């Protein structure tokens, strides 16, 4: 909806920006130094796969870039939506206490939120 006329180069910019946002969101959940480094690996691996598949198939990669961008943005948005929950869980972890058990209701709300966020983001940038 917002991006129907974007070029491949513009999609790469969107994918890189959303990958950076995803790496930062993942780093905010890290409790150890090596985890902060590891948080950068999934977006980099995604970019490598997209680039490799694009070259191997000889396509422009718009669809792969779109899907990567949607997934990355959804994960970043969910990190923001559940910020208080993650902060509480990290505080428990740092205090040496076990994390709260996830209830079926919480899981159902998360899945609904995930689906709604995915549909909304895909609609807005599709």
Buried (B, 14 or more C-beta within 10 A) or exposed (E): EEBEEBEEEEBBBBBBEBBBBBBBBBBBBBEEEEEBEEBBEBBEEBBEEBBEEBEEEEEEBBEBBBBBBBBBBBBBBBBEBBEEEBEEBBEEEEEEEEEEEEEEEEEEEBEEBBEEBBEEBBEEBE
